[in-house]
Amino acid sequence: MAMAMAMASTTLPSPISFITVLFLVLLSALAEARDPFACDPKDSTTSTLPFCKVSMPISDRVKDLLGRLTLQEKIGLLISGAAPVPRLGIKGYEWWSEALHGVSNVGPGTKFAGAFPAATSFPQVITTAASFNATLWEAIGRVVADEARAMYNGAMAGLTYWSPNVNIFRDPRWGRGQETPGEDPVLAGTFAASYVKGLQGNNGDRLKVAACCKHFTAYDLDNWNGVDRFHFNAKVSKQDIKDTFDVPFKMCVKDGKVASVMCSYNQVNGVPTCADPNLLKKTVRGQWKLNGYIVSDCDSVGVYYNAQHYTSTPEEAAADAIKAGLDLDCGPFLAQHTEDAIKRGLLKEADVDSALANTLTVQMRLGMFDGEPSSQPFGSLGPKDVCTPAHQELALEAARQGIVLLKNRGPSLPLSHLRHRTVAVIGPNSNATVTMIGNYAGVACGYTSPLQGIGNYAKTIHQMGCAHVACADDKLFSGAIDAARQADATVLVMGLDQSIEAEFKDRTGLLLPGRQQDLVSKVATASKGPTTLVLMSGGPIDVSFAKNDPRIGAILWAGYPGQAGGAAIADVLYGSTNPEGKLPMTWYPQDYVANLPMTDMAMRSSKNRNYPGRTYRFYKGSVVYPFGHGLSYTSFVHTIASAPKVVAVPLDGRHHSGNTTSLSKAIKVNHAKCNKLSVGLQVDVKNTGSKDGTHTMLVFSTPPAGHWAPHKQLVAFAKVHVPARSKQRVGINIHVCKFLSVVDSSGVRRIPIGLHNLHIGNVKHSLSLQAPTLGMIKT
């Protein structure tokens, strides 16, 4: 955090400081002088061309530009490393940049150096999702977009960011689950729409940066038991596609107005997603009305030709992708094979024009064809706008809101400044820095490790206990045990890192790695004072042993809490922050995965197959901690102040009840008048404890029984700050068609007629949905 403090400082204690500041100012001036990407006003041969005229509609400008490009020039623009068109004054452009939880240097489009040595590194997405705070997600998006624009102006980054990852965290072993907002489709979709709005801004059709929801679709396996993502065919029912896998992407496109969707490596039901017109042209662009471009995951087209052998020639592979609706290839494949595909009659030049119209439109919406960058809306952003004290404070606040208190026996937390003056800080993640920013991260502005954070509150005795998270032996155990015997309190910071769970690395099981459990138990037995277990991980961990051990007073899950993670952990341990996070995924016991192939995509349980089902919506077995679990240092009580008991579902007039045959009554969503059909609830939240706190209120619905309905599903969530011993009223609106509907076995979304039970904490409210006389469902 030294960098943050230096940047925040207004005093210049020495001549060296003055020189440093002068150097930064000079760097800023140099960094901000980016040349125009196209339409340079100093270039009289191109600046007057129609595609450069800002006053013209973008569609007309795109049409004009396409009309001037040769076929070879067009083909050079089909790939992420887009070629320049010097004849028309257009520079080359690298499309691939990443901003999952801060500007990242994972893609070649972004680099850190010079005036831009770092960017604010927020908590990993799974941690931020645990805040259940849509306002926070959008605020993070705004900060990331500011820093991205600043770096673009300094010629260090692009404007097209392939984030967020909104895949469903379907299997707890998935190495990339950490990048996602968790296992619930509505949570994931709300995160997607909020973060995208923050990134893209609210200036109508103009874009601050262009976001991208990925990886479409049913992509949630990287490398498990000899099956990898490049060769995996996800066999998914229409029902699961519609009510689970599609939901976050649909919300991202329709609610978030995202500028891009990325198709995935895997096949879905035998067809590579990047070659499937039903997924790309028909669904994303046709039904959801994507206003933007569709990009492949990197080298996906090459993968389905070379690894999946989906087509017999590379030209067929290129033609299939473009005809399916792919607009941009991350990788070289389309540049190498599209011209030959046209020559062989597999593709028309008009198909290439359609693809380029989508990418060029996004570049124009970003202002890339508007001439001088410095004179544009975000042209003044520069090094002074990256790693600002306010941005770093938001990273700290995001970590505080995402930490989940799983157990607090006694209560054992918060620690006391008076009683716990010496703290043993133990574990392979106890002094973590880079581990805290997870994957798809950049270079952080600075770090506060858990050891440093706790050191701001107490004297620390530090022992690693295990050299690494793999914890292969007990060589360092004795030092850790001695530290716990001496200290007033013990904090064990354990868990995982990218060596255990990562892209292309799925876990084999859910237990703590190596000898970690042994270390925790031995330290807890020896500890003089209270013992707290802090877990860093993206995926859930079976810590049943610690949950059931009375000597372990408290358990915190911190996810991967970002650059300020250690400060946030310490704030929660000492009660400066009252924890408010809730788990965005189910924590299963180890035996859940013992006989469960990651490759089985079915969401619903099946007694015939002895199949347990997946996520809280369909799994009824035992858990270590359930989805939505999270404790506070105070207690909250809900009372429903007002809520309708009956809601009529009007039909749109063109459809009558004519559906015949068996099962329960339900209306097709597209037959109902959905527009303003919502249920309004007023809920009083009372803080009955002695500490102020922010309550995370989750609203679940249990639909009328039917063999295709989930056990329950999240329909709304809200945050409310309630001072001690006071009460706040919260208004909740639940859109009936979106959130009280279910999907039948044919993949048709329907509103079940009858009793829906809404659950808020321990309170239940029964709501009867009624409709005109109905026939029955077709099965």
DAHU-V621944 format. One line per field, one symbol per residue. ss: DSSP state (h for helix, s for strand, l for the rest). burial: 1 if it has 16 or more other C-alpha atoms within 10 Angstrom, else 0. Layout:
# DAHU-V621944
ss: ???
burial: ???
This chain:
# DAHU-V621944
ss: lhhhhhhhllllllhhhhhhhhhhhhhhhhhllllllllllllllllllhhhlllllhhhhhhhhhhhllhhhhhhllslssllshhhlsllssllsslllllsllllllllsllsllllllllhhhhhllllhhhhhhhhhhhhhhhhhhhhllllllsslllslllllllllllhhhlllllhhhhhhhhhhhhhhhhlllllllllsllssssllllllssllssllllsslllhhhhhhhhlhhhhhhhhlllllsssslllssllsshhhllhhhhhhhhhhlllllsssslllhhhhhhhlllllllhhhhhhhhhhhlllsslllhhhhhhhhhhhlllllhhhhhhhhhhhhhhhhhlllllllhhhlllllllhhhlllhhhhhhhhhhhhhhlssssslllllllllllllssssslllllllhhhhllllllllllllhhhhhhlllssssslllllllllllllhhhhhhhhhhllsssssssllllllsllsllllllllllhhhhhhhhhhhlllssssssslllllllhhhhllllsssssslllllllhhhhhhhhhlllllllllllllsslhhhhhlllllllllllsllllslllhhhhllllssslllllsllllssssssssllsssslsllllllllllllllssshhhslllllsssssssssslllllssssssssssllllllllllssssssssssllllssssssssshhhhlssslllllsssslsssssssllsssssssssllllllll
burial: 00010000000000000000000100110011110111110000011001111000010011101100000001111111111110011111111111111111111111110011011111111111111111011111111111111111111111111111111111111111111111111111111111111111100001111111111111111111000111111101111111111111111111111111111111110011111110111001100101111111111111111101010001111111111111111111111111111100011110111111111111111111111111000010111111111011011111111111111100011111000101111111111111111111111111111111111011111111111111100001100111111111111111111101111011111111111110111011111111111111111111110110001111111111111111111111111011111111111111011000011011110000001111111110001111111111111101110000001010100000000000011111101101001110101111111011111111111111000011111111101001110010110101111111111110011111111111110000111111100111100
